[in-house]
Amino acid sequence: MKTLITLGKLVTALAWLLMLFNLLHPFDGQIAAVLNILLGVTVMMHLLQTLIFHTLFSRVLPLGVRDYVNGFAFGVFALLSYRQQLLQHHAN
C-alpha cells in the first residue's frame, strides 16, 4: 500500500507541475484551456478533500500546517497515508 501511495503522490505532483507550468507558459491550442479548467477543478476538489481531512483526523492525530498543505497537494493519497498512520497508531 505504501508503494501505491508514493506512486500516487508522484503522479499527482507531476499533474500539479503540468497545470502550473501551463499558467506561466500556456500550451498551444485547446490544451491550455483544458488544463486551466482542470486546475480549477483540482483546486476545488483538493480544498474539499482538505476539509474532509480536517474533519476525519484532527481529533485523533495532531495536525499542523504541513499536514494540511500535504493534504491539499496530494488529496486522497495524503488521506490514505494518514489513515494508514492512524491504523498503525491504534494497533500499538
N, C-alpha and C positions, 0 to 999 in steps of 0.2 A: 504494500500500500504506500509506503514511504517513497518508493521509486515513481509510482504513478503521480503522487502529489508533486514531487520535484519536477517531473516532466511537464505536468500541467502548469506549474508556475513558470517554467521556461517558455512554453508556448504563449502563455498569457503576457509575459514580459515582451516577447517579440511582437505580439499584436499591438500592445501599447506603443512600442517604439515605431512601428509602421504607421499607426494612426497619427502620432505626434509629429513624425517626420513629414507626413502629408500636410500638416498645418503650416510648417515652415517652408517647405518646398513642394507645392501641390503637384501631383502627378498629372499627366496629360489625360484629356478626355473625361468620361463619366466616372472613372475610378476615384477621382478626387472627391466628387460629391458623395459617392457611396461611402468612402472612408470617413468623411465628415459626419454623415448620418450615423454610421456605426460607432464613431467616437461618442456622439451624443447619447446613443442608446446604451453604450458601455458605461459611461459615467453614471447615468440614471440607475442602471442595474447594480452597479457596484456600490452606489450610495445606499440603495435598498438592502443589499447584502451586508453592508457595514452596520446598518440599523438592526438587522436580524442578528448579526454577530454580537452586538452590544446586548440585545435582549436575551440571547441564549447564554452567553458566557460571563457577563460582568459580575454576576452574583457568585459564581463558583471559581473563577480564576481572576487573579489580579491583572487588570488590563491597563496598559499605558498607551501613550500616543503612538509609539512604534507599532503596537499591536493593531490599532485602528488603521494606521497607514498601510500595514501589511494586508489587513482585511479588505481595504478599498482597492489596493493594487492587484491583489491576486484572487479576489472574490471567493468562489466556492472552494478553491484549493486551500486558501487560508482557513476557511471554516473547517474543512476536513482535517487540516493539520492540528488546529486547536481542539477539535473533537477527539482526535487521537491522543493528544496530551491529557485531556480530561479523563478519558477512559483509563490511561495508564496511571494517572493520579489516584483514581478511585480503586484501582486494582491493588495499589500498595497500601 
